Amino acid sequence: MRIDLHCHSTASDGTDTPAELVRHASAAGLDVVALTDHDTTRGYAQAIAALPAGLTLVTGAELSCRIDGVSMHMLAYLFDPEEPALLAERELVRDDRVPRAQGMVARLQELGVPVTWEQVARIAGDGSVGRPHVATALVELGVVPTVSDAFTEHWLADGGRAYVPKHETDPFEAIRLVKGAGGVTVFAHPGASKRGRTVPEQAIAELAAAGLDGIEVDHMDHDDATRARLRGLAADLGLLVTGSSDYHGSRKTCVLGEYTTDPEVYGEITRRATGAFPVPGTGGA
């Protein structure tokens, strides 16, 4: 089985619609794909309706968190999307995205960049607006060559000249909320140091003690040494190890199935989940 547990659609900051995402996942030879848009579940219905035969969909989300001043992302799988407490927290995070993005546009304008809110809103479309949409605007304007190049201290990285903070969930609270909604939690790309400061291992140990289920080890932002270190840490802490593409369509260079999750780990994730179940494809529209 080929299993990719971290993908994004136009419901947040990917460039494939949810329907296109599942069709592309099937064409890429995947057996299981997870839809994990940022702080939203709005893509579920379209993805399920288009799900090809032979492909299973894992519903999820990537939650925006912060611990001790360090931004981190928490992958949540197979939770009940209508559970009130988790839904309220996701809406709180999502509602803060527009004023935050508008603030970044204003800071960029102060720095002499001719970006406009209308441009960023056009790029975001119906998705949950975020830094990748602002970064794409900078690429369109020729300010930076790629989206990744916008995530530096010079521009949009944490603490960068145009950075504006947003509401982010305490990860211990995120674990509690996801567990309360019957879901499973995995710390996304914990060693992605090129994105900025990373969460120290002691904090990961504390999260594990609080119920964190796993860490994403095999990811494009981890080099071989980082993967080996994280794999050892997971073993020490009794955490599941996942691998994923973090696919965003054409917005990033990663491809579907670039990194995958072991079928036994996938089986354990589905065993632990009680809020929702994987959706088998029967031939979508």
N, C-alpha and C positions, 0 to 999 in steps of 0.2 A: 504493500500500500504506500502511496505517496500522499503525504499529509502536510498542508501548509496552513498554519494556524494564526496568521497575522496579515490581513489584507484590508485595503481601504477602497472606497468607492466615492462617487460624487456626493454621497450623503455627508461626507466630511471633506477631505482634501485629496481624494483620488481623482483620476481623470476618466475612469471607466464608470458607467452607470452600474448599479447593482446587477442588472440583467447582463450587461456586457461582461462584468467581472466573472460571473459563474460560467458563462459560455467560454471565456478565455481560459478559465481554470480547467475546464473539461478538455479543451483543445490542447492544453499544456500537459495532459496526461495525469492530472491530479485525481485522486480518489476522494479526498476530503479537503474542503477549503473553509476557512473561518472568515466571516465578515466582521471586522473589528473597527468600525469607524469611530472617530473621536467623540466620546461623550454623547453618542446618539445611536438609536436603533431604527431610524427612519428608513433605512434601506432594506430591512428584513423582507417586507411583503413583496417587493419587486424581485428580489433575489430568489425567493421561494417560488414565485410564479414562473420564473424563467429557468429553474433548476433542471439541467439536462439529466437524462437517465444515466446511472452509473456514477454520479457525483453526489456526495453527501455534504450538506451545509451545516456548519457549526455557527450558531448565532452568538454574537459577543459584542464587545465594545472596548475601546482603549480609553481608560479614565485618566484625566489630568490630575496629578497629585504633586505634593511638595512636602519634603521633610527636611527640617533644619536648614531651610533656605535653598535646598537643592531640588530642582524640578525633576520629576520622574513620572513614568507612565505605567499604569497597571492594566494589563489585559484581563478582562473578565469574560468568562465563557459560560454559556448555557444557564444564565440567570433568568428569572421571571421578569420580562421587560415592564410589566405593569405593577410590580411591587412598589408601594407608595413611597417608602423612605429612600430607596435607591433612585427612583424616578425623580423625586424632588431634588436630590443632590445633583443629578445629571443636568436637570433643567437650570439649576443655579449656575453651574459651570458654563453651560451653553449660552445662557442669557448674557453672560459677561463677555462673550467673544466679540460681539459687534463693537461696543465702546472701546474695548481693548485694541481691536484692529484699527478703528478710527484714530485712536491715540498714536499708534505707530505711524499711520499716514501723516498725521500732523508733525510728528518729530522728523520724519524724512523730509517733509516740505521745509522745515526749519534748517535742515542740512543742505538745502538746495536741490533736492531731488524732485522732479516735476511729476510725482505720483499723485493720483487723485483717489478719493474714496469710490467714485463711480467706476474707476478702472478695477480696483480690488473687488468691489461687489460683483462686477461682471465676471471676473475670473472665478469667484466663489460660487456663483450661480445659486442653486438651492442648497448647497452644502453648508456645513457649520464652518464659518469663516475662521481662518487661523493664519499663523505665520507663513505657512507654505504659499498661501494665496498672495500675501504681501511680497514674498520672495519672488513669486512668478511675475509680479508686476515689475520688480526690479530687473528681471531678465528681459522682459519685453522692452523696457526702456534702455537696455544696454548698459545698465549700471554694474551688473555682475554677469559672468558668462553662464552660470548654472544656479539652480535653486540652492544647492549645497553651499555655494560661495556666498550666499546671503546670510548664512548662519555662522557669522563670525562676530567678534566683539566690535568690529567696524560697523556692523549693521544690526542684525536681528537676534544674535545669540543672547542668552541670559546675561544681563548686565551690559549689553551692547548699546551703542549710541542711540539706536531707535527702538530699543526694547521697552515694552510696557507690560507690567505684570497683569495677571488675571486671577480670578478666584480659582484655587486649586484645592482638591480634597486632601486632608490628612490621610496618608496611606493606611494607617491603622484603622481609621474610620471606614476607608474604602473596603478593606478586607471584611470588616464587620457588616457593612451594608450588602456587599456581594454575597457573603455567606447567608445573610438573612433572606436574600432573594433566591437562595438555592444554587448559587453559582460557584465557580472555581476561579482562583486568582493566580496570575503569573506575572512576575515583574518583567516588563519589556526592556530589551537591550540595556541591561544594567551596567555594562562596561563601555558604553558608547562615549568615550572621553572626548572625542572630537566635537561632540555636541555641547560640551561645557563640563562643569563639575559633575562628578558621579557620586552616588550614594556609597558611603564606606561599608566594608564588610560587616562591621559590628551592627550597623543599622539593619542590614539584610538579615542577620541572625535574629535580631529583635522582631523583625517582621515575620520570620519563619515561626518564631515562638508564638506569635499572635495569630497564626493560621494561614500564612501565605503558602500556597500549594506548590509553586514552582518558579523557575527563572528561565528566561529565554537566553540560551547560550549560543546557538548557531544562528548568527545574524550578520549581515553585511558590514555592520559597524564594529565588529569584534575581530581582531587579528587572532592568529593561532595561539599566541601566548595567553591572550585574554580568555579565549575559549577554554583552554586547559585549566586556567586558574578558576574560572567560574564552574567548570565541571567538578573540580575538586571541592569547591565550596558547597555546591549542591549536595554532593555525596556526604559531606560532613554534617550538613543541616537536615538531611533527609528530604530534600526538595526534588520535585520532578524537573527534568531537563527537556526543554522544547527547542525546536528550530523552525524558523519562519522566514519568508521573503521580505515582509513589511512592504508589500507591493502597493504602489501608488499610481499604477498606470504609467503614462509618459512623464509624470512629474519627477520620478526618480529612475535611476539606472537599473535597479534590481528587477528581476524577472520572476514570474510565478514559479514556485517550486525550487527556487535557487537554494534554499535551505529547507529542510523538512523535519518533521517530528516522528520519532519512533512509534510504530503502531501500538506497542505495549503501553507507552506513556499516554497516547491518545485514549486507549481503552480505560486507563485509570482516571483520566479527566472525566470521561463520560460516566464512569462508575460513581464518582464523587458528586456529580451534578444531580440536583433534584428540581431545579427551577424550570428547566426546558430540556429537550432532547434533540439530538442531531436529526436533521431532516433529509431523508433519502430522496434523490431526484427520480422522477418518473417520466421525464420528458417535458421540458418547459416550453413556453411560447417562444 
